Amino acid sequence: MSPGADLRIMMTTDTVGGVWTYSCALASSLAASGADVTLVTLGPRARIDQRQMLRDTGVHLVETDLALEWQDPEGRNVSDARHVLANLEARLMPDVVHLNSFREATFGWHAPTVLVAHSCVKSWALACRDTAWLGEPRWRRYTERVAAALDMAQAWVCPSRAFYDDMTTIYRPRSRGAVIWNGIAPRAPSGRKQDLIFAAGRLWDRAKNIEALAAAAPGLDWPIEVAGPIDAGLPAGVTWLGELPHEAMAARLQHAAIFVSPALYEPFGLSVLEAAAAGCALVLSDIPTFRELWRGAALFFDPADGHALHRMLADLCADDVERARLQRAAYEQSLTYSLTRTTSAYLGLYEDLLASSRTSAATEQIEVRA
C-alpha cells in the first residue's frame, strides 16, 4: 500500500512567489502517493499559468480570497479567515491540516496541524537591516501572532537549518521544530547552454538585492536577463523579462550558463535549486542558507560588494573549464533535494502526528471510563 493511501490533507498556500511552486509540487507528489489533497489559496487567485501546474495531478483547488497575513498585519481579516477555514475543515474532514503561513495555526483546528515557516517579516527585516518600522503596533501584533502560531502548531517545519536557527533565535518557540529541505522532481539539463547570465527576483523586494546584479552588469561580455515582477525606473544594462510562467522560467534556465542570486535573505531559494537542476553554474551571495545548501557546488560573493560580483562573473564567463565544473557540481547537488525525499519526510511527519493523536484519544477514553 502506498504511504499516503487514504490520507486526507488540507493544505493552505498563497500564489505569491515560491510558496505556490512548493505547494503545487508537494501537493501533486502527495496525491501521486495516494493521498486526497485539497489546496486552499489565500490572497490573490491563481493565474491561468499557475493553475496549469496542477493539471492532471488529482489535487483539488479551493480559492478563498482571504487576505495574506503579511498584507494584513492589523489582523482585520482574522475573523473571516477563521470562519471560512473552519467551514472548509468541517466539509473536507482532513486527517492533517498543512499550513504554509503562520496566522492560521492559531485557529481551533480539529485535525493535527503542520506549520511550515517559509519566511517571516521580522527575519526579513533583520537580514535587510531595515527594522525601524517593526516597532509599529501592527507589526508588533504580527510578531506576537507568529510566536503564538509556532507554539500552537503540533509540528512546525523550516526548509533549511539556517532559517530554523533564525526562527528559534527570534521567537524561541516552546515546541521543537524540524528541518525538511524543499525538493523538486529530477530533470535532465539540455546540455545546450548559451552565453547568458540569468537571475530571478522581485526588483521591489530589498531581500532579493537584484539591484546589486544590475550594478555589476556594465562591462560584462555576456548579457544578463532577470525574471520577476518589475516596476518603473529599471536600471540599464540588464534585460528585464517581467514575471514568467513556471514553464517559461524552466526553459530559460535550460539555456542559461550561469545563474546568479545576490539575495540578502533566502530561507531556501527554490529558484536556485531549479537553476542547479537545469545545469546552471551557481554564483550566490555568501549567506548562511546558501552555504548550507550549496557549499562545494557554487561560487560565493559578498552581496554588498558589486565589484567582487563583477569580477567573479567576468572570470567565470571566460573560463570554460571552471564553468563546466560548477555546472556539473550544481546539478549533482540538486539531486540531494529531490521531491521524493521531501514527500517522504512530510508523510513520515503526518504519520507521527496521527499516531500521537490516536494515542491521546485512547488515553482520554480510558480516563473517561475510569
BALUMBA-617234 format. One record per residue (C-alpha): residue number from 1; residue in three letters; x, y, z. Coordinates in steps of 0.02 Angstrom, whole numbers, plus 50000, padded with zeros to 5 digits. Example, Ala and Ser with C-alpha at 12.3 -4.5 7.8 and 13.67 -1.06 7.14 Angstrom:
1; Ala; 50615; 49775; 50390;
2; Ser; 50684; 49947; 50357;
# end
This chain:
1; Met; 50000; 50000; 50000;
2; Ser; 50063; 50175; 49957;
3; Pro; 50121; 50277; 50110;
4; Gly; 49991; 50413; 50077;
5; Ala; 49846; 50297; 50036;
6; Asp; 49678; 50357; 50105;
7; Leu; 49759; 50508; 50191;
8; Arg; 49655; 50667; 50177;
9; Ile; 49761; 50826; 50179;
10; Met; 49702; 51006; 50180;
11; Met; 49846; 51121; 50131;
12; Thr; 49841; 51311; 50133;
13; Thr; 49951; 51412; 50016;
14; Asp; 49970; 51578; 49927;
15; Thr; 50006; 51617; 49745;
16; Val; 50142; 51748; 49775;
17; Gly; 50321; 51689; 49749;
18; Gly; 50397; 51520; 49784;
19; Val; 50265; 51457; 49907;
20; Trp; 50150; 51418; 49761;
21; Thr; 50286; 51320; 49671;
22; Tyr; 50325; 51224; 49832;
23; Ser; 50141; 51189; 49868;
24; Cys; 50099; 51130; 49693;
25; Ala; 50248; 51012; 49688;
26; Leu; 50219; 50939; 49861;
27; Ala; 50029; 50926; 49842;
28; Ser; 50048; 50840; 49674;
29; Ser; 50176; 50718; 49743;
30; Leu; 50066; 50680; 49894;
31; Ala; 49919; 50649; 49778;
32; Ala; 50026; 50531; 49674;
33; Ser; 50065; 50435; 49834;
34; Gly; 49879; 50404; 49858;
35; Ala; 49829; 50550; 49969;
36; Asp; 49672; 50653; 49942;
37; Val; 49741; 50831; 49939;
38; Thr; 49645; 50995; 49938;
39; Leu; 49748; 51152; 49907;
40; Val; 49668; 51308; 49982;
41; Thr; 49731; 51478; 49923;
42; Leu; 49740; 51638; 50023;
43; Gly; 49773; 51806; 49942;
44; Pro; 49766; 51833; 49752;
45; Arg; 49688; 51696; 49648;
46; Ala; 49798; 51585; 49543;
47; Arg; 49834; 51644; 49366;
48; Ile; 49794; 51529; 49220;
49; Asp; 49977; 51477; 49203;
50; Gln; 49985; 51440; 49390;
51; Arg; 49831; 51329; 49377;
52; Gln; 49918; 51233; 49239;
53; Met; 50046; 51175; 49367;
54; Leu; 49907; 51069; 49446;
55; Arg; 49839; 51000; 49284;
56; Asp; 49808; 50811; 49290;
57; Thr; 49881; 50795; 49466;
58; Gly; 49721; 50748; 49557;
59; Val; 49742; 50895; 49678;
60; His; 49581; 50989; 49719;
61; Leu; 49595; 51180; 49716;
62; Val; 49489; 51293; 49827;
63; Glu; 49511; 51482; 49818;
64; Thr; 49454; 51588; 49965;
65; Asp; 49501; 51771; 49929;
66; Leu; 49558; 51788; 50110;
67; Ala; 49698; 51913; 50145;
68; Leu; 49877; 51853; 50165;
69; Glu; 49941; 51878; 50342;
70; Trp; 50086; 51992; 50293;
71; Gln; 49964; 52101; 50195;
72; Asp; 49852; 52111; 50349;
73; Pro; 49967; 52146; 50498;
74; Glu; 49823; 52231; 50590;
75; Gly; 49728; 52066; 50590;
76; Arg; 49568; 52136; 50516;
77; Asn; 49539; 51979; 50413;
78; Val; 49572; 51854; 50553;
79; Ser; 49389; 51828; 50600;
80; Asp; 49337; 51796; 50419;
81; Ala; 49484; 51679; 50392;
82; Arg; 49442; 51579; 50548;
83; His; 49261; 51561; 50494;
84; Val; 49297; 51514; 50312;
85; Leu; 49432; 51388; 50354;
86; Ala; 49332; 51309; 50495;
87; Asn; 49190; 51278; 50373;
88; Leu; 49311; 51202; 50249;
89; Glu; 49382; 51085; 50381;
90; Ala; 49206; 51031; 50429;
91; Arg; 49166; 50994; 50246;
92; Leu; 49330; 50910; 50197;
93; Met; 49362; 50819; 50362;
94; Pro; 49551; 50809; 50334;
95; Asp; 49664; 50693; 50434;
96; Val; 49801; 50827; 50432;
97; Val; 49800; 51015; 50404;
98; His; 49961; 51076; 50323;
99; Leu; 49982; 51265; 50342;
100; Asn; 50102; 51369; 50239;
101; Ser; 50078; 51531; 50338;
102; Phe; 50079; 51569; 50524;
103; Arg; 49915; 51654; 50568;
104; Glu; 49807; 51503; 50531;
105; Ala; 49898; 51394; 50657;
106; Thr; 49815; 51493; 50797;
107; Phe; 49641; 51439; 50740;
108; Gly; 49548; 51300; 50829;
109; Trp; 49581; 51153; 50713;
110; His; 49514; 50980; 50749;
111; Ala; 49644; 50890; 50644;
112; Pro; 49830; 50890; 50688;
113; Thr; 49920; 51038; 50609;
114; Val; 50089; 51054; 50524;
115; Leu; 50152; 51233; 50506;
116; Val; 50288; 51266; 50376;
117; Ala; 50385; 51427; 50401;
118; His; 50438; 51487; 50228;
119; Ser; 50487; 51662; 50283;
120; Cys; 50432; 51795; 50406;
121; Val; 50429; 51983; 50406;
122; Lys; 50542; 52004; 50558;
123; Ser; 50680; 51889; 50496;
124; Trp; 50668; 51977; 50326;
125; Ala; 50689; 52147; 50410;
126; Leu; 50837; 52089; 50514;
127; Ala; 50926; 52017; 50363;
128; Cys; 50895; 52177; 50263;
129; Arg; 50944; 52287; 50412;
130; Asp; 50779; 52379; 50397;
131; Thr; 50699; 52361; 50567;
132; Ala; 50642; 52534; 50623;
133; Trp; 50461; 52504; 50573;
134; Leu; 50448; 52339; 50669;
135; Gly; 50405; 52441; 50824;
136; Glu; 50239; 52496; 50749;
137; Pro; 50090; 52420; 50842;
138; Arg; 50027; 52324; 50690;
139; Trp; 50195; 52238; 50664;
140; Arg; 50212; 52200; 50849;
141; Arg; 50044; 52112; 50836;
142; Tyr; 50106; 52018; 50683;
143; Thr; 50261; 51960; 50779;
144; Glu; 50153; 51904; 50926;
145; Arg; 50043; 51801; 50809;
146; Val; 50193; 51717; 50731;
147; Ala; 50259; 51670; 50903;
148; Ala; 50088; 51604; 50954;
149; Ala; 50074; 51503; 50793;
150; Leu; 50241; 51416; 50822;
151; Asp; 50185; 51372; 50999;
152; Met; 50013; 51309; 50949;
153; Ala; 50052; 51201; 50796;
154; Gln; 50076; 51016; 50834;
155; Ala; 50230; 51023; 50723;
156; Trp; 50324; 51161; 50634;
157; Val; 50449; 51146; 50493;
158; Cys; 50583; 51254; 50412;
159; Pro; 50658; 51220; 50239;
160; Ser; 50838; 51246; 50296;
161; Arg; 50940; 51232; 50456;
162; Ala; 50997; 51413; 50437;
163; Phe; 50818; 51477; 50436;
164; Tyr; 50770; 51360; 50578;
165; Asp; 50908; 51439; 50682;
166; Asp; 50842; 51613; 50639;
167; Met; 50665; 51567; 50690;
168; Thr; 50717; 51489; 50855;
169; Thr; 50827; 51639; 50897;
170; Ile; 50691; 51767; 50857;
171; Tyr; 50537; 51680; 50927;
172; Arg; 50603; 51548; 51049;
173; Pro; 50455; 51430; 51021;
174; Arg; 50408; 51311; 51161;
175; Ser; 50396; 51163; 51042;
176; Arg; 50540; 51094; 50942;
177; Gly; 50530; 51107; 50755;
178; Ala; 50605; 51007; 50613;
179; Val; 50703; 51042; 50455;
180; Ile; 50637; 50970; 50291;
181; Trp; 50728; 51030; 50137;
182; Asn; 50619; 51078; 49989;
183; Gly; 50630; 50966; 49837;
184; Ile; 50589; 50962; 49653;
185; Ala; 50565; 50824; 49526;
186; Pro; 50726; 50775; 49435;
187; Arg; 50758; 50840; 49261;
188; Ala; 50896; 50820; 49134;
189; Pro; 50995; 50976; 49084;
190; Ser; 50982; 51017; 48900;
191; Gly; 51170; 51022; 48876;
192; Arg; 51147; 51166; 48752;
193; Lys; 51199; 51315; 48856;
194; Gln; 51207; 51492; 48790;
195; Asp; 51322; 51634; 48840;
196; Leu; 51191; 51701; 48958;
197; Ile; 51182; 51753; 49141;
198; Phe; 51011; 51732; 49220;
199; Ala; 50930; 51786; 49383;
200; Ala; 50756; 51791; 49458;
201; Gly; 50680; 51901; 49592;
202; Arg; 50563; 52044; 49631;
203; Leu; 50650; 52209; 49598;
204; Trp; 50549; 52294; 49736;
205; Asp; 50599; 52164; 49866;
206; Arg; 50755; 52226; 49954;
207; Ala; 50796; 52049; 50009;
208; Lys; 50820; 51991; 49829;
209; Asn; 50953; 52127; 49806;
210; Ile; 50931; 52122; 49617;
211; Glu; 50996; 52299; 49601;
212; Ala; 51168; 52233; 49652;
213; Leu; 51170; 52124; 49496;
214; Ala; 51116; 52270; 49388;
215; Ala; 51259; 52373; 49460;
216; Ala; 51383; 52234; 49419;
217; Ala; 51323; 52214; 49239;
218; Pro; 51413; 52355; 49146;
219; Gly; 51566; 52293; 49054;
220; Leu; 51522; 52108; 49057;
221; Asp; 51539; 52016; 48891;
222; Trp; 51382; 51913; 48919;
223; Pro; 51203; 51979; 48930;
224; Ile; 51104; 51968; 49092;
225; Glu; 50918; 51926; 49098;
226; Val; 50812; 51944; 49254;
227; Ala; 50639; 51867; 49277;
228; Gly; 50517; 51933; 49405;
229; Pro; 50390; 52070; 49441;
230; Ile; 50458; 52241; 49394;
231; Asp; 50413; 52422; 49422;
232; Ala; 50460; 52590; 49349;
233; Gly; 50637; 52659; 49344;
234; Leu; 50726; 52500; 49291;
235; Pro; 50916; 52506; 49291;
236; Ala; 51001; 52494; 49122;
237; Gly; 51120; 52356; 49072;
238; Val; 51002; 52212; 49111;
239; Thr; 50859; 52136; 49010;
240; Trp; 50705; 52137; 49121;
241; Leu; 50586; 51997; 49070;
242; Gly; 50445; 52028; 49193;
243; Glu; 50355; 51885; 49280;
244; Leu; 50369; 51722; 49183;
245; Pro; 50257; 51568; 49192;
246; His; 50342; 51422; 49276;
247; Glu; 50370; 51328; 49113;
248; Ala; 50444; 51481; 49028;
249; Met; 50560; 51505; 49177;
250; Ala; 50615; 51324; 49165;
251; Ala; 50652; 51346; 48979;
252; Arg; 50761; 51499; 49013;
253; Leu; 50858; 51404; 49145;
254; Gln; 50893; 51263; 49023;
255; His; 50982; 51388; 48909;
256; Ala; 51070; 51497; 49038;
257; Ala; 51251; 51451; 49076;
258; Ile; 51259; 51548; 49240;
259; Phe; 51128; 51584; 49373;
260; Val; 51155; 51724; 49500;
261; Ser; 51068; 51758; 49665;
262; Pro; 51130; 51910; 49761;
263; Ala; 50998; 51887; 49897;
264; Leu; 51020; 51960; 50070;
265; Tyr; 50886; 51843; 50139;
266; Glu; 50831; 51674; 50075;
267; Pro; 50754; 51540; 50188;
268; Phe; 50782; 51411; 50050;
269; Gly; 50786; 51476; 49871;
270; Leu; 50684; 51366; 49754;
271; Ser; 50741; 51464; 49601;
272; Val; 50922; 51419; 49644;
273; Leu; 50875; 51235; 49655;
274; Glu; 50784; 51241; 49489;
275; Ala; 50935; 51327; 49410;
276; Ala; 51052; 51194; 49479;
277; Ala; 50938; 51056; 49414;
278; Ala; 50945; 51139; 49243;
279; Gly; 51135; 51130; 49246;
280; Cys; 51174; 51313; 49277;
281; Ala; 51335; 51365; 49362;
282; Leu; 51285; 51449; 49526;
283; Val; 51351; 51618; 49585;
284; Leu; 51271; 51653; 49754;
285; Ser; 51279; 51780; 49893;
286; Asp; 51376; 51721; 50044;
287; Ile; 51231; 51697; 50166;
288; Pro; 51207; 51551; 50287;
289; Thr; 51066; 51468; 50188;
290; Phe; 51164; 51460; 50026;
291; Arg; 51320; 51399; 50116;
292; Glu; 51218; 51260; 50197;
293; Leu; 51135; 51202; 50036;
294; Trp; 51267; 51235; 49902;
295; Arg; 51438; 51225; 49985;
296; Gly; 51559; 51148; 49860;
297; Ala; 51439; 51172; 49715;
298; Ala; 51437; 51363; 49692;
299; Leu; 51542; 51520; 49697;
300; Phe; 51502; 51639; 49840;
301; Phe; 51520; 51827; 49848;
302; Asp; 51487; 51968; 49971;
303; Pro; 51315; 52035; 49919;
304; Ala; 51370; 52211; 49968;
305; Asp; 51521; 52207; 49852;
306; Gly; 51466; 52240; 49673;
307; His; 51645; 52248; 49610;
308; Ala; 51680; 52072; 49676;
309; Leu; 51523; 52008; 49589;
310; His; 51576; 52090; 49426;
311; Arg; 51750; 52012; 49434;
312; Met; 51680; 51841; 49478;
313; Leu; 51558; 51843; 49333;
314; Ala; 51688; 51908; 49210;
315; Asp; 51809; 51770; 49260;
316; Leu; 51676; 51635; 49250;
317; Cys; 51616; 51691; 49079;
318; Ala; 51795; 51674; 49015;
319; Asp; 51836; 51508; 49099;
320; Asp; 51752; 51364; 49006;
321; Val; 51830; 51230; 49117;
322; Glu; 51779; 51306; 49284;
323; Arg; 51606; 51345; 49220;
324; Ala; 51579; 51166; 49163;
325; Arg; 51643; 51102; 49331;
326; Leu; 51520; 51213; 49425;
327; Gln; 51377; 51162; 49312;
328; Arg; 51409; 50977; 49348;
329; Ala; 51430; 51009; 49534;
330; Ala; 51268; 51108; 49546;
331; Tyr; 51170; 50975; 49452;
332; Glu; 51238; 50834; 49560;
333; Gln; 51200; 50932; 49719;
334; Ser; 51022; 50967; 49658;
335; Leu; 50988; 50780; 49662;
336; Thr; 51004; 50789; 49852;
337; Tyr; 50847; 50897; 49857;
338; Ser; 50727; 50776; 49775;
339; Leu; 50539; 50790; 49782;
340; Thr; 50529; 50605; 49829;
341; Arg; 50637; 50636; 49982;
342; Thr; 50536; 50790; 50032;
343; Thr; 50370; 50700; 50012;
344; Ser; 50430; 50551; 50112;
345; Ala; 50485; 50665; 50254;
346; Tyr; 50315; 50751; 50261;
347; Leu; 50220; 50586; 50254;
348; Gly; 50326; 50524; 50400;
349; Leu; 50286; 50682; 50497;
350; Tyr; 50100; 50666; 50460;
351; Glu; 50101; 50486; 50519;
352; Asp; 50190; 50532; 50680;
353; Leu; 50059; 50665; 50716;
354; Leu; 49916; 50547; 50679;
355; Ala; 49991; 50411; 50789;
356; Ser; 50012; 50536; 50930;
357; Ser; 49833; 50595; 50904;
358; Arg; 49767; 50417; 50911;
359; Thr; 49865; 50384; 51071;
360; Ser; 49797; 50543; 51151;
361; Ala; 49620; 50497; 51102;
362; Ala; 49639; 50322; 51176;
363; Thr; 49710; 50393; 51337;
364; Glu; 49563; 50513; 51352;
365; Gln; 49440; 50370; 51329;
366; Ile; 49524; 50270; 51467;
367; Glu; 49519; 50420; 51583;
368; Val; 49334; 50448; 51547;
369; Arg; 49294; 50267; 51584;
370; Ala; 49392; 50273; 51745;
# end
